[in-house]
Amino acid sequence: MLKKIMRVGGGGLGEDCKWVSDPWPPPPNTAPKILIVAGEASGDSHAARLVAAIKENLPQAEFFGIGGEALKAQGVRVLYPASELAVVGLWEVAARLPAVWRALKAIRLALKTARPSLAILVDFPDFNFWVARLARCFRVPVMYYISPQVWAWRTYRVRLIARLVDRMVVIFPFEEEFYRKRGVPVEYVGHPLRETLPPLPERRVLLEKRGLDPERLTVALLPGSRAGEIRAHLPLMLAGAEILQKSLPECQFILPCASTAPVELIHSLVANFPGTLGLVAGQSYPALAAAHLAVVASGTATVEAALAGTPTIIVYRVSPLSYEVGRRLIRVEHVGMANLLAEERLFPELIQDDFTPENLAREMLALVKDAGRLKKMRRGLARIVTSLGGPGASRRAARAALELVGLRV
């Protein structure tokens, strides 16, 4: 369907491309306009920091695109909310095609009328690859910040990236070599989390504000930031937590809610949980640091858990169709980014059918009772932190963006 609606010159999203003939970028006397597109909460947050870094050198720049509250707070004109598009899996994406169509239509109109100097795409590949096609169609340079995991699965997509992307800006050291070998212009800038980890509040204060006891065993639950992830993960996490409580009645739970997460959905799912559970808006890193143990949906939060030094169990579940297709395309031994960086199964992984309440409770209990295993895990976490580079990733990425619009700082 998307191929049909993207066709050029036939009433689809690309219908105006054949009329594009003006020089790009716009004349120097006009304020630079930059399209930026980010998806889930982590991408929205990283994109917002990049916008702030660009504004330090280009304060007159105007930004518009797709994102969440973090980009809005930076003054970005949001054409369509990222929360309407935040889905995962092939079937889940298909179910959101009307929203995808509306968002792409808004972007096409903005590309046609606003004449941006640059398009910055942040992760979110299932949507952003279509945005890259539109940008290329309108002759707008494309910078891709935070690589999709093409090195892990669906590796053939790197050929598409080579055609559509002018600069790939990556945050993990191994990604630079991967792209360079395949002829993609690439720059490694380090991980933005290293520069933005908030100062940690006193653990006692953080927990007591959520009605939790600092003296009790605390487990953090991070089901993801998208509605589909939360529906797939949180009920199983809560069921596993309930089983754990039967063996360890003193344990309690903390659940940070991402800025793009549907809070009403979370409240409905936790309403009947029989144990002690505190909700906290955002603050995933402080919540992880306050916990003795975490259960985290695979994604950026596993890196946060590593930086927080918190022993973690990685979980993930998608629709059976998405899993069967993805399983045949995966090219790496581990799913969790923390494990990929450690180059070993540092964090246990419970993926798809292995992710059951019983298995989760068993893994949590095993970690709590094995001091030697926890010690080894923390040594591995220290290696991960070292591999992620020092602060300044957003400013280095901003310099790459400014170069693409013809400025050097």
C-alpha positions as CSV (number, residue, x, y, z in Angstrom):
1,M,0.0,0.0,0.0
2,L,2.8,2.5,0.9
3,K,4.5,1.9,-2.4
4,K,1.3,2.7,-4.1
5,I,0.7,6.0,-2.2
6,M,4.3,7.1,-2.6
7,R,4.4,6.8,-6.4
8,V,5.6,9.8,-8.3
9,G,3.3,11.7,-10.7
10,G,0.3,9.5,-10.2
11,G,-1.7,11.1,-7.4
12,G,0.4,9.6,-4.5
13,L,2.6,11.4,-2.0
14,G,5.3,11.9,-4.6
15,E,3.0,13.5,-7.1
16,D,4.7,17.0,-7.0
17,C,8.3,15.7,-7.2
18,K,8.6,16.1,-11.0
19,W,8.0,19.9,-10.6
20,V,10.9,20.4,-8.2
21,S,13.6,22.3,-10.0
22,D,14.7,25.2,-7.7
23,P,18.2,25.2,-6.3
24,W,18.6,23.7,-2.8
25,P,19.2,24.9,-0.1
26,P,17.1,28.1,-0.1
27,P,18.8,31.5,-0.6
28,P,21.2,32.5,2.2
29,N,19.1,35.5,3.4
30,T,16.2,33.2,4.5
31,A,16.1,31.6,7.9
32,P,17.2,28.0,7.6
33,K,14.3,25.5,8.0
34,I,15.0,22.0,9.2
35,L,12.6,19.1,9.1
36,I,13.1,16.7,12.0
37,V,11.3,13.4,12.6
38,A,11.5,11.3,15.8
39,G,9.4,8.5,17.1
40,E,9.2,7.0,20.6
41,A,10.2,8.8,23.8
42,S,14.0,8.1,23.5
43,G,14.1,9.4,19.9
44,D,12.1,12.5,20.9
45,S,14.5,13.2,23.7
46,H,17.7,12.7,21.6
47,A,16.2,14.8,18.8
48,A,15.3,17.6,21.3
49,R,18.9,17.8,22.5
50,L,20.2,17.9,18.9
51,V,17.8,20.8,18.1
52,A,19.1,22.7,21.2
53,A,22.7,22.0,20.1
54,I,22.0,23.3,16.5
55,K,20.4,26.4,17.9
56,E,23.6,27.3,19.8
57,N,25.2,28.0,16.4
58,L,22.1,28.7,14.3
59,P,19.6,30.4,16.6
60,Q,17.5,31.7,13.7
61,A,16.8,28.2,12.4
62,E,13.2,27.1,12.2
63,F,12.3,23.5,13.0
64,F,9.2,21.5,12.1
65,G,8.4,17.8,11.9
66,I,7.1,14.9,13.9
67,G,7.8,14.3,17.6
68,G,6.6,14.5,21.1
69,E,6.7,16.8,24.1
70,A,10.5,17.1,24.2
71,L,10.7,18.5,20.6
72,K,7.7,20.8,21.3
73,A,9.6,22.2,24.3
74,Q,12.4,23.1,22.0
75,G,10.0,25.1,19.8
76,V,9.7,22.6,17.1
77,R,6.4,22.9,15.2
78,V,4.9,19.4,15.4
79,L,3.0,18.5,12.2
80,Y,1.8,15.2,13.6
81,P,2.2,13.7,17.0
82,A,4.7,10.8,17.3
83,S,2.4,9.0,19.7
84,E,0.0,8.3,16.8
85,L,2.7,6.5,14.9
86,A,4.6,4.7,17.7
87,V,4.1,1.1,16.8
88,V,6.4,-1.9,16.4
89,G,6.1,-5.1,14.2
90,L,4.9,-5.7,10.7
91,W,1.2,-6.3,11.5
92,E,1.1,-3.5,14.0
93,V,2.4,-1.0,11.4
94,A,-0.1,-2.2,8.9
95,A,-2.9,-1.5,11.4
96,R,-1.7,2.1,11.6
97,L,-1.5,2.8,7.9
98,P,-4.2,5.6,7.9
99,A,-2.2,7.5,10.5
100,V,1.0,6.9,8.6
101,W,-0.6,8.2,5.5
102,R,-1.8,11.4,7.2
103,A,1.7,12.0,8.7
104,L,3.5,11.4,5.4
105,K,1.0,13.7,3.6
106,A,1.7,16.4,6.2
107,I,5.5,16.0,5.6
108,R,5.1,16.1,1.8
109,L,3.2,19.3,2.1
110,A,5.8,20.8,4.4
111,L,8.7,19.8,2.1
112,K,6.9,21.3,-0.9
113,T,6.0,24.6,0.8
114,A,8.6,25.3,3.5
115,R,11.7,24.3,1.4
116,P,13.8,23.0,4.3
117,S,17.6,23.1,4.1
118,L,17.9,19.7,5.7
119,A,15.9,16.7,6.9
120,I,17.1,15.0,10.2
121,L,15.7,11.6,10.8
122,V,16.1,10.1,14.2
123,D,15.9,6.2,14.4
124,F,12.2,5.1,13.8
125,P,13.1,3.4,10.5
126,D,9.8,1.9,9.5
127,F,8.5,5.4,9.1
128,N,11.6,7.4,8.5
129,F,12.7,5.4,5.4
130,W,9.5,6.8,3.7
131,V,10.3,10.3,4.9
132,A,13.8,9.8,3.4
133,R,12.3,8.9,0.1
134,L,10.1,12.0,0.1
135,A,13.1,14.2,1.1
136,R,15.2,12.8,-1.8
137,C,12.2,13.3,-4.1
138,F,12.2,17.0,-3.2
139,R,16.0,17.2,-3.3
140,V,16.4,17.9,0.5
141,P,19.7,16.5,2.0
142,V,19.1,13.8,4.6
143,M,21.0,13.3,7.9
144,Y,20.1,10.1,9.7
145,Y,20.9,10.3,13.5
146,I,20.8,7.1,15.5
147,S,21.0,4.2,13.2
148,P,18.3,1.7,12.7
149,Q,19.6,-1.7,13.6
150,V,20.3,-2.8,10.1
151,W,23.5,-4.5,11.4
152,A,21.2,-6.8,13.4
153,W,18.4,-7.7,11.1
154,R,17.1,-6.9,7.6
155,T,20.7,-6.0,6.7
156,Y,19.6,-5.5,3.0
157,R,18.2,-2.1,4.1
158,V,21.7,-0.7,4.1
159,R,21.5,-0.4,0.3
160,L,18.4,1.8,0.7
161,I,20.3,3.9,3.3
162,A,23.2,4.3,0.9
163,R,20.8,5.7,-1.8
164,L,18.8,8.0,0.4
165,V,21.1,9.3,3.2
166,D,23.8,11.9,2.9
167,R,25.2,11.4,6.3
168,M,24.7,8.6,8.8
169,V,25.5,9.8,12.4
170,V,25.9,6.9,14.7
171,I,26.1,6.5,18.5
172,F,27.7,3.1,18.9
173,P,31.4,2.5,18.0
174,F,30.9,-0.7,16.0
175,E,28.3,1.0,13.7
176,E,30.9,3.3,12.1
177,E,32.9,0.4,10.7
178,F,29.7,-1.4,9.5
179,Y,28.6,1.6,7.4
180,R,32.0,2.6,6.2
181,K,32.6,-0.9,4.7
182,R,29.3,-0.6,2.8
183,G,30.1,2.8,1.3
184,V,27.8,4.9,3.5
185,P,29.1,8.4,4.6
186,V,29.2,7.9,8.4
187,E,30.3,9.7,11.6
188,Y,30.5,8.3,15.1
189,V,29.6,10.9,17.8
190,G,29.2,8.8,20.9
191,H,26.0,8.1,22.9
192,P,23.8,11.1,23.9
193,L,22.8,9.5,27.1
194,R,26.4,10.1,28.4
195,E,25.8,13.8,28.3
196,T,22.3,13.9,29.6
197,L,21.9,11.6,32.5
198,P,20.2,13.6,35.1
199,P,21.6,14.1,38.6
200,L,20.2,11.4,40.7
201,P,17.9,12.4,43.5
202,E,18.4,10.8,46.9
203,R,17.1,7.3,46.6
204,R,15.1,7.5,49.8
205,V,13.4,10.7,48.6
206,L,12.6,9.3,45.1
207,L,11.0,6.1,46.6
208,E,9.2,7.7,49.5
209,K,7.5,10.2,47.1
210,R,6.0,7.2,45.3
211,G,4.8,5.5,48.6
212,L,7.7,3.0,48.5
213,D,9.9,1.9,51.3
214,P,13.7,2.5,50.7
215,E,14.5,-0.5,52.9
216,R,12.6,-3.0,50.8
217,L,13.9,-4.9,47.7
218,T,12.9,-2.7,44.7
219,V,12.3,-3.9,41.1
220,A,11.9,-1.4,38.2
221,L,9.5,-2.4,35.4
222,L,10.0,-0.7,32.0
223,P,7.6,-2.1,29.5
224,G,8.4,0.4,26.7
225,S,7.0,3.7,25.6
226,R,4.6,2.7,22.9
227,A,1.0,1.5,23.4
228,G,1.6,-1.8,21.6
229,E,4.7,-2.5,23.7
230,I,2.9,-1.7,26.9
231,R,0.0,-4.0,26.1
232,A,2.4,-6.8,25.1
233,H,4.8,-6.5,28.0
234,L,3.2,-4.9,31.1
235,P,0.6,-7.6,31.9
236,L,3.3,-10.3,31.7
237,M,5.6,-8.2,33.9
238,L,2.9,-7.6,36.5
239,A,2.0,-11.3,36.5
240,G,5.7,-12.2,37.0
241,A,5.9,-9.7,39.8
242,E,2.9,-11.2,41.5
243,I,4.6,-14.6,41.4
244,L,7.9,-13.2,42.7
245,Q,6.0,-11.6,45.7
246,K,4.9,-15.1,46.8
247,S,8.6,-16.0,47.3
248,L,9.8,-12.5,48.4
249,P,6.8,-10.7,50.1
250,E,9.1,-7.8,50.9
251,C,9.7,-6.8,47.3
252,Q,8.1,-3.7,45.8
253,F,8.0,-2.2,42.3
254,I,8.5,1.1,40.5
255,L,7.2,1.9,37.0
256,P,8.5,5.0,35.2
257,C,6.1,6.2,32.5
258,A,7.7,7.5,29.3
259,S,6.6,10.9,28.0
260,T,5.0,9.3,24.9
261,A,3.4,6.5,26.8
262,P,-0.4,6.4,27.1
263,V,-0.8,7.0,30.9
264,E,-4.5,5.9,30.9
265,L,-3.5,2.5,29.5
266,I,-0.9,2.0,32.2
267,H,-3.3,3.0,35.0
268,S,-5.9,0.6,33.7
269,L,-3.3,-2.3,33.6
270,V,-1.9,-1.7,37.1
271,A,-5.2,-1.0,38.7
272,N,-5.7,-4.5,40.1
273,F,-2.1,-5.3,40.9
274,P,-2.1,-6.7,44.4
275,G,1.4,-5.6,45.4
276,T,3.1,-2.3,46.2
277,L,3.8,-0.4,43.0
278,G,4.8,3.3,42.5
279,L,4.3,5.1,39.2
280,V,6.7,7.9,38.3
281,A,6.4,10.3,35.3
282,G,9.5,9.9,33.1
283,Q,12.7,9.6,35.2
284,S,13.5,6.1,33.9
285,Y,17.2,6.5,34.7
286,P,16.6,7.6,38.4
287,A,14.1,4.8,38.8
288,L,16.6,2.3,37.4
289,A,19.3,3.6,39.7
290,A,17.0,3.3,42.7
291,A,16.1,-0.3,41.9
292,H,18.0,-3.4,42.9
293,L,16.8,-5.2,39.8
294,A,15.0,-4.2,36.6
295,V,12.8,-5.8,33.9
296,V,13.2,-3.8,30.7
297,A,11.7,-4.1,27.2
298,S,14.5,-4.3,24.7
299,G,15.5,-0.8,23.4
300,T,17.3,2.3,24.6
301,A,16.3,1.6,28.2
302,T,18.6,-1.4,28.4
303,V,21.5,1.1,27.8
304,E,20.1,3.3,30.6
305,A,20.0,0.3,32.8
306,A,23.7,-0.4,32.0
307,L,24.7,3.2,32.8
308,A,22.7,3.0,36.0
309,G,24.6,-0.2,37.0
310,T,21.3,-2.1,37.5
311,P,21.1,-5.8,37.0
312,T,18.4,-6.3,34.3
313,I,16.3,-8.9,32.6
314,I,15.6,-8.0,29.0
315,V,12.2,-9.0,27.6
316,Y,10.3,-8.5,24.3
317,R,7.2,-9.8,22.6
318,V,5.6,-8.9,19.3
319,S,2.8,-10.5,17.2
320,P,3.5,-14.1,16.1
321,L,3.7,-13.0,12.4
322,S,6.2,-10.2,13.2
323,Y,8.3,-12.5,15.2
324,E,8.4,-15.3,12.6
325,V,9.4,-12.9,9.9
326,G,11.9,-11.1,12.1
327,R,13.5,-14.3,13.4
328,R,14.5,-15.3,9.9
329,L,16.2,-11.9,9.3
330,I,18.1,-11.4,12.6
331,R,21.9,-11.6,12.2
332,V,23.1,-11.1,15.8
333,E,23.3,-13.4,18.8
334,H,21.7,-11.1,21.3
335,V,18.6,-8.9,21.2
336,G,19.4,-6.4,24.0
337,M,21.8,-3.5,23.1
338,A,23.5,-3.9,26.4
339,N,24.4,-7.5,25.5
340,L,25.6,-6.5,22.1
341,L,27.9,-3.9,23.5
342,A,29.2,-6.3,26.2
343,E,29.6,-9.0,23.4
344,E,28.1,-11.6,25.8
345,R,24.8,-12.5,27.4
346,L,25.3,-10.2,30.3
347,F,21.6,-9.6,30.9
348,P,19.2,-12.6,30.6
349,E,16.9,-12.3,27.6
350,L,13.3,-13.6,27.6
351,I,12.0,-13.1,24.0
352,Q,8.6,-14.0,22.6
353,D,7.4,-17.4,23.9
354,D,10.2,-17.5,26.5
355,F,8.7,-14.3,28.0
356,T,6.2,-15.8,30.4
357,P,5.3,-14.8,34.0
358,E,6.8,-18.0,35.3
359,N,10.1,-17.6,33.5
360,L,10.3,-14.0,34.5
361,A,9.7,-14.7,38.1
362,R,12.3,-17.5,38.0
363,E,15.0,-15.3,36.5
364,M,14.3,-12.5,39.0
365,L,14.5,-14.8,41.9
366,A,17.7,-16.4,40.5
367,L,19.4,-13.0,40.2
368,V,18.4,-11.8,43.6
369,K,19.8,-15.0,45.2
370,D,23.1,-15.2,43.3
371,A,25.6,-12.6,44.6
372,G,28.4,-13.9,42.5
373,R,26.4,-13.6,39.3
374,L,25.4,-10.0,40.2
375,K,29.0,-9.1,40.9
376,K,30.0,-10.4,37.5
377,M,27.2,-8.5,35.8
378,R,28.2,-5.3,37.4
379,R,31.8,-5.7,36.1
380,G,30.4,-6.2,32.6
381,L,28.3,-3.0,33.0
382,A,31.4,-1.0,33.8
383,R,32.9,-2.1,30.4
384,I,29.7,-1.0,28.6
385,V,29.9,2.5,30.1
386,T,33.5,2.9,28.9
387,S,32.6,1.8,25.4
388,L,29.9,4.6,25.0
389,G,32.4,7.5,24.8
390,G,32.3,10.8,26.7
391,P,29.8,13.6,26.8
392,G,29.2,15.9,23.8
393,A,27.4,13.6,21.3
394,S,24.6,16.1,20.6
395,R,27.0,18.9,19.8
396,R,29.1,16.6,17.6
397,A,25.9,15.6,15.8
398,A,24.9,19.2,15.5
399,R,28.2,20.0,13.7
400,A,27.5,17.3,11.2
401,A,24.0,18.8,10.6
402,L,25.5,22.3,10.1
403,E,28.0,21.0,7.6
404,L,25.2,19.6,5.6
405,V,23.5,23.0,5.4
406,G,26.8,24.6,4.3
407,L,28.0,26.0,7.7
408,R,31.2,25.1,9.5
409,V,31.7,25.7,13.3
